[in-house]
Amino acid sequence: MNNPAKDEPKHQSSDDGDQDPRRSRSHHRSVRLWFWSRARKIVVAVIGTTVLLAGLAMLLLPGPGWAAIFAGLAILASEFVWARWVLKHARAKFNQAWEMATGSKLLSEETEDDKSESHPSRTSAPTP
């Protein structure tokens, strides 16, 4: 007797060997990118938190406490939005306190983006 199952061609699933090799490479590239972006975020978090905690300790111990706190926040702000927000508000409060104490501003409240929007490019020729 003929078994019809033996005579039928076997169909491969799309998961077996018929994938485009370029798709496979792009998938591996995206996995690598995801892994390294997560690894970078973890390294930045560890270093930034360490510097921030050292700065907090230096408020009680000898050392440049506030400088280390701002440095730790700047490191964390390179990867985390919440740290950018905290750094922006801490910088504004520090600037207010400095202005009240000395009567002059220490830090400019304008960022580089604000400066480029408010001032025309210095490299362009003046219009007549």
Secondary structure, DSSP 8 states (H G I E B T S, - for coil): ---HHHHS-----TTSS-S-HHHHHHHHHHHHHHHHHHHHHHHHHHHHHHHHHHHHHHHHSSS-HHHHHHHHHHHHHTT-HHHHHHHHHHHHHHHHHHHHHHSS-SS-S--HHHHHHHS--TTS----
